[in-house]
Amino acid sequence: MKWLGRARLRVPAPTVKPRSAVSNAARVELAELAPDTLEFLADAAVLQLAHFETLSRAVLAAPDTAAKSSLGRTASQALDKHHDLVEELRRRGADPEAAMERASAHIQEFRAHVQGSDWFEVLMVAYITATFLDDFFLSVAQGLPDADTAKIVSVLARDSAEHGLFVQLSAGIQRDPQLASRLAMWGRRLIGDTILLARKSLAFSGTPADEAHIEPVFTELIAAHTRRMDALGLTA
């Protein structure tokens, strides 16, 4: 694949479990802790907008037109998801702006902690947080007590930023192997903050019973994250 308009590099495809293959265990466990549907949609819509903003930062900092174009398409996918989730809020009689405003405080606090200091760190923010949270919200959506859950699942299950970001990151690491250790450390910090954010989106009391419900779910999500890091040759 071409990266930054230079020599063609052979980049292996990441070996990550497809989003459609969410385990029955994950569905059952998260169904017991699923939030109100409107709260869920508001959180998911704000997060897709946050993904779009992160990817837009990556577009602005990209070193050439080819990278900007690729990342621009990826950002557009996140914005499309945001618009569709907003429409789901509106269809249920909610005021989308008011609902998202209530949801945005803890998400904006999260984003303030995971900005990234350069282009590659921003790419890692998108690669780790967007993919982990997309998987998480898709798992939660399949446990919502809502007759229209299929529509929400179909929106969240659409193509994400993963492949395009993987290509950019993998090529950068191959060109500069010293980049790997820095990104591995940054990735370990990112996943910790991302897990904390995901937990805040559940109807979660912190009791031992609730912990027992979510432990296998997060174990599965962390395993998918580890496979993504392994695909880049990084230690999770």
Long-range contacts (C-beta under 8 A, 24 or more apart in sequence): 1-167, 1-171, 2-66, 3-66, 3-67, 3-167, 3-168, 3-171, 3-172, 3-175, 4-63, 4-64, 4-66, 4-67, 4-171, 5-64, 5-65, 5-66, 9-170, 9-171, 9-174, 11-166, 11-167, 11-170, 11-171, 11-174, 12-170, 12-231, 13-163, 13-166, 13-231, 14-162, 14-163, 14-166, 14-227, 14-228, 14-231, 14-232, 15-227, 15-230, 15-231, 16-131, 16-162, 16-224, 16-227, 16-228, 16-231, 17-224, 17-227, 19-134, 19-135, 19-138, 19-156, 19-157, 19-160, 20-157, 22-135, 22-138, 22-139, 22-142, 23-220, 25-216, 25-217, 25-220, 26-139, 26-216, 26-217, 26-220, 27-139, 27-142, 27-143, 28-143, 29-213, 29-214, 29-216, 29-217, 30-139, 30-140, 30-142, 30-143, 30-202, 30-213, 30-214, 30-217, 31-142, 31-143, 31-144, 32-143, 32-213, 33-202, 33-203, 33-204, 33-210, 33-213, 33-214, 34-140, 34-143, 34-144, 34-145, 34-202, 34-203, 35-140, 35-201, 35-202, 35-203, 36-203, 37-92, 37-144, 37-145, 37-146, 38-89, 38-92, 38-94, 38-99, 39-99, 39-103, 40-137, 40-140, 40-141, 40-144, 40-201, 41-85, 41-88, 41-89, 41-92, 41-94, 41-99, 41-152, 42-89, 42-94, 42-96, 42-99, 42-100, 42-102, 42-103, 43-103, 43-107, 43-137, 43-201, 44-85, 44-137, 44-141, 44-152, 44-156, 45-82, 45-85, 45-86, 45-89, 45-96, 45-99, 45-100, 45-103, 46-100, 46-103, 46-104, 46-107, 47-107, 47-133, 47-137, 48-78, 48-79, 48-81, 48-82, 48-85, 49-78, 49-79, 49-82, 49-100, 50-107, 50-108, 50-111, 51-78, 51-126, 51-129, 51-130, 51-133, 51-161, 52-78, 52-79, 52-82, 53-111, 54-111, 54-122, 54-125, 54-126, 54-129, 54-130, 55-126, 55-161, 57-116, 57-122, 58-119, 58-122, 58-123, 58-126, 61-118, 61-119, 61-122, 62-119, 63-119, 67-168, 70-164, 70-167, 70-168, 71-164, 71-165, 71-168, 73-164, 74-126, 74-161, 74-164, 74-165, 77-158, 77-159, 77-160, 77-161, 78-130, 78-160, 78-161, 80-158, 81-155, 81-156, 81-158, 84-155, 85-152, 85-155, 88-148, 88-151, 88-152, 88-155, 106-197, 106-200, 107-197, 110-193, 110-194, 110-196, 110-197, 113-193, 114-189, 114-190, 114-193, 114-194, 116-186, 120-169, 120-172, 120-179, 120-183, 121-183, 121-186, 123-165, 123-168, 123-169, 123-172, 124-169, 124-183, 124-186, 124-187, 124-190, 125-190, 126-161, 126-165, 127-161, 127-162, 127-165, 127-166, 127-169, 127-228, 128-187, 128-190, 128-191, 128-194, 128-225, 128-228, 129-190, 129-194, 130-160, 130-161, 130-162, 130-165, 131-160, 131-161, 131-162, 131-224, 131-225, 131-228, 132-191, 132-194, 132-195, 132-198, 132-221, 132-224, 132-225, 133-194, 133-197, 133-198, 134-160, 135-221, 135-224, 136-198, 136-201, 136-221, 137-201, 139-217, 139-221, 140-201, 140-202, 162-228, 166-228, 166-231, 166-232, 169-232, 170-231, 170-232, 170-233, 173-232, 173-233, 173-234, 180-232, 180-233, 180-234, 183-232, 183-234, 184-229, 184-234, 184-235, 184-236, 187-229, 187-234, 187-236, 188-236, 191-222, 191-225, 191-236, 195-222
